[in-house]
Amino acid sequence: MFFGYIRFFCPIFYIQSYGIEKNLMGENLAFYLVAMLNAASMPDRIILGLLGQFLGLLNLFLISTML
């Protein structure tokens, strides 16, 4: 379970430097990348919460781990 969650947190630490290094955006905008990432994941968290009520939390956890 630890390794399942740690793979989601690694990009958060490196996404700003990656955006600057690849010239995808300037330093001023790269500062907001973590906030953009969290805002983009909000609908997914709501949808998965609703699915967890219907499918069951363990079943949903197994499905999302296999993806």
C-alpha positions in Angstrom: 0.0 0.0 0.0 2.9 2.3 0.7 4.4 1.9 -2.7 0.9 2.4 -4.3 0.6 5.8 -2.8 4.2 6.9 -3.1 4.1 6.8 -6.9 1.4 9.5 -6.8 3.5 11.8 -4.6 6.7 11.7 -6.6 5.5 13.9 -9.5 4.3 16.6 -7.1 7.9 17.2 -6.0 9.4 17.3 -9.6 6.6 18.8 -11.7 7.8 22.4 -11.3 11.4 21.8 -12.3 10.2 19.6 -15.2 8.0 22.3 -16.6 10.8 24.8 -16.4 13.5 22.5 -17.7 11.5 21.5 -20.8 10.5 25.1 -21.5 6.8 24.3 -21.2 6.2 27.4 -19.1 8.0 30.2 -17.3 9.0 30.2 -13.7 6.1 32.4 -12.6 3.5 29.9 -14.0 5.4 26.8 -12.9 5.0 28.0 -9.3 1.3 27.3 -9.6 1.6 23.8 -11.1 1.0 21.9 -7.9 -2.1 24.0 -7.3 -3.3 23.2 -10.8 -2.7 19.5 -10.3 -4.7 19.5 -7.1 -7.5 21.5 -8.7 -7.6 19.0 -11.6 -7.9 16.1 -9.2 -10.9 17.4 -7.4 -13.6 16.1 -9.8 -11.9 12.7 -9.7 -12.0 12.6 -5.9 -15.7 13.4 -5.9 -16.5 10.8 -8.6 -14.5 8.1 -6.8 -16.2 9.0 -3.5 -19.6 8.5 -5.1 -18.4 5.2 -6.7 -17.1 4.0 -3.4 -20.6 4.2 -1.9 -22.0 2.0 -4.7 -19.2 -0.5 -5.4 -17.7 -0.7 -1.9 -14.5 0.9 -0.8 -12.4 -2.3 -1.0 -13.6 -3.1 -4.5 -12.9 0.4 -5.7 -9.5 0.3 -4.1 -8.7 -3.0 -5.9 -9.9 -1.6 -9.2 -7.9 1.6 -8.9 -4.8 -0.2 -7.8 -5.0 -2.5 -10.9 -5.2 0.6 -13.2 
